[in-house]
Amino acid sequence: MGPLRNAYLDALGIDRWVRRDAPVEIASIPQSVTASQVTPPVTRSAPPAVARFEPMAPTADWNTLRERIAACTACDLCKTRTQTVFGVGNTNAEWLIIGEAPGAEEDRQGEPFVGRAGQLLNAMLLAVGLPREQVFIANVLKCRPPGNRDPRPEEVSRCLPFLSNQIALLKPKIILVVGRIAAQTLLATDAPLARLRSKVHAFGEPATPLVITYHPAYLLRTPADKRKAWEDLKLARTTYLRVAAGNA
Ligand code: URA
């Protein structure tokens, strides 16, 4: 483990001691993901308890999409927002990070994950060698739910076409989803997060690999689970390397 990665793990608040027989270095992880870690593409026969995600072809380019989102009045969140939060990052990124919804600081600044949870997300990404500027970060909802309450199903279903359009434009090689609500939305399931982690899901038509981990706000409240989040990040990194090498 290099000193730089050690520093990132320290920043994440993860103890670095490891058993001799269980190294956690990324370089030591097998490059292939076992079949049991891969779930088939989501089937949509049973209606989920949450809003369904419908992957679609892009109907707008980045600029048009940005304007449409900024002008959106499709749900009541437009009445309480300071501004919409489009998403941030490299529009050629190979990694897409998807969170739930803007919080107070994001609503103020117009950028996702800029509060304390955002700082931890940055540290999590750096731990797998990804500066924030190298990825694209978006949320399921583009407007802040008042008081940071959970998104309502009708808000999610009105907003999802925007995220769908972003995914279609970006064509990421891997999607990392943080938190239960975004995970359940993307996979159209009401399964608990514990059942959705630790495996590689296939998202949409090109079967983009999708890995789920804890929301950084949850990790701030429950630091004991940071080690499990580290395992998720390593799975995402391994999967990305495999896809990038053309071995998907
Ligand atoms: N939590 C999220 O899910 N997204 C943000 O942008 C900020 C906090």
Boltz pocket constraint, residues with backbone or C-beta under 6 A from the ligand:
constraints:
  - pocket:
      binder: B
      contacts: [[A, 99], [A, 100], [A, 101], [A, 102], [A, 103], [A, 106], [A, 111], [A, 112], [A, 113], [A, 114], [A, 117], [A, 118], [A, 139], [A, 178], [A, 217]]
      max_distance: 6.0
